[in-house]
Amino acid sequence: MDLTIISTYRCNSKCQMCHIWKNPTLPKDEVSIETLSKLPGGFDNLNVSGGEPTLRKDLAEIIDEVYPKARVVEISSNGLRAHRIVPIIKKYPDIKVRFSLEGDEATSNAIRGEKDGFKIKLEGIRKLQEAGGTDLGFAMVIQDENVAQLAQMYEMTEEMGLELATSTLHNAWQFYKNDNFFYDRLTVARQVEEIISKMLGSWSVKNWFRAYLNLGLIEKILGHDRLIPCVAGTGFAFIDPWSDVWACNVRSDLQLGNLQQQSWEEIMNSEMAKKSIHAVSECSQNCWMVTTARTAMRSEIIPQAPKIGPMAWVVYNKLKSLVGGRIDFDKYIDYSDVRQSPHVPRQSYLGTKEKPIIVTDRQGVDGHYPLKSFVNN
């Protein structure tokens, strides 16, 4: 099972597609190391995210606590405070770190509302390389404003000896956004094809399967069904800053329990968990993020291996690329079927003076997530 620990909703970025920064948690309310000590061992990928996890003064201690509990421990960061991660990498060189980068300098800074963010992130990732990090990279949220730079971003990361993780616009309670929609789904989807071809043309097995993940992103962008059914609640779970455990980070009706009040075993065997996991099987949300896709692609028998479907697609298209063949994307994707969605303009917050709203008494699900409804189709 994969686990994401959303350590805080404080954030020092002002992203146009994520409004966590407008809805910060108070440090006193955030999940404690004592609570995290109740987690069992045996997780596959354990991601410490936010908000911005480097704003937690005890991030190093959090990593000390969870590092023995998972095969892979990951830190998802905006990359603006790399100095907080350098000592962690020196101690645990194999920790996976991904910095958010949304394209070239002007594009990334505008999307993320970060003055000099691009430059700071590149300097920061080099510091992690110098510290001995072995699994470093960038993460990019594909959207109309940056998709034309996707292949360029992939080539840059390859030249730097880094990885590139991709996702798309998404609505979720974790982002406090329910109006993320593409302006031109078809144009965005077609431009993802290039990175799939490049990844399959590489000699990295990781990239071959990332190519399949990006094929799923094309389906997501167009509004099609998932390539593989979701395994929320059984294949992965989320812990939010209030220690609530969730099947996923989209539906605010799929709570499993609360780690501060219960043990992990009590949570996973609770009636609340059983009802939420059953609801997942009937869910109509069209989610395909790294967490939901990676786990769905994974074999239930051998977690380090893929399911037969992704494996067959990768093997066939890799062999085809070796003999100079091109991927027939129209064979896999119905580009004539494009779901209609509202046109909701996105605003860059770069240089704006808008500040977060501090709410001191956020109680229960309604207080934590007032938007309630988060739809992805």
C-alpha positions, 0 to 999 in steps of 0.5 A: 500500500502507498501512503501520502502524508499531507503534513501541512496546508501552509505553502509559500507558493501561490499556484493558480491551479492549487489554493492550499496557500489560501487555506493554511493550517495552524502548526499546532493542529498539524499531524504530530510525530507522535501520531505518525509513530502509530503507522505500521511498517510495510508501506511501498511508497510513502510520500511526505507532501503538503502544502509545503513540507519544508515549512514544518520545522520538524521535517527531518524528524518526520523523515526519521520516523517514517523512513523505516516504514516504507520501501520508498520514502518521498518528499514532494516540495516546491523546491524553494527551501532546498536547504531544509532537505540537504541534511535529510539527503546526506543522511538518507541519499536514496530518499526520492525528492520531486520539486514542482516546476511548470515549464521554462522560467517565465511560465513556471514562475507565472503558474506558481506565483513564485518570484525567481522560483525557477532559478531557486529550484535549479540551484536547489536541485543541484545542491541535493545532487551535490549532497549525494541524492540518488532519486531526484527530479521535477514534477510538472502539472500539465495544463494549457499554459505549459503543455507545449514545453513538456518535451523540452522539460523532459529533455532538460531533466534527462540532461541534468540526470533527473527524473520527470513526473507528470500530472494534469489539472485536477480538482481535489480537497487537497488543492481547495479547487473545484474549477480546474478545467482545460481550455482546449482538451484536444490540443493539450492531449495531442501535445502529450504524445511527444513525451510518450514517444521520447520516454519509450525511446529511452533506455530507462525502464522507469520511463517506459512505464511513465509513458503508459502513465502519460497515456492515461493522462491523455485519456484523463485530459480528454475526459475518458474513463481511467485505463485501470480501475481505482484502488483507493483505500486498499492500494493507497491512502492519505493522511491530512494535516488533522490526522484524518485518514482518507481513501483518496484526496478527492472525495470528502465523503471517503474518510477511513478514520483518524490516526490520532484517535485510533490505531492503523489496524482499527482504522482499516478494519472499521465500518467507516473504512469498509463503507468508503472502500465499497464506495470506491468501487462505484465511484464515477470520478475520472482521476489519474494522478501519479498516486492513483495511477502508479498504484493501479498499474502495480501487480497485486501479487508482486508490488514491484512489478506491473499488471499484465495490461501495462506490461503488454503495452510497454513491451509491444511499443518499446519493441516497435520503437526499436525497429523505428516504428511510431506509436499509433496513438489513434489505435489506443485513444478515441480523439473524436470523443472529447468531453465538454467542460466549462471555461474557467479562466485561471489567474496568475498570482505572481506579484499579487499581494493576496494573502492567505485567510487564517481561520483559527477554528476549523472543525470537522470535514465541513470546516476543513473542506468547505467546498465539499464537491470536487469533480473530475471528468 
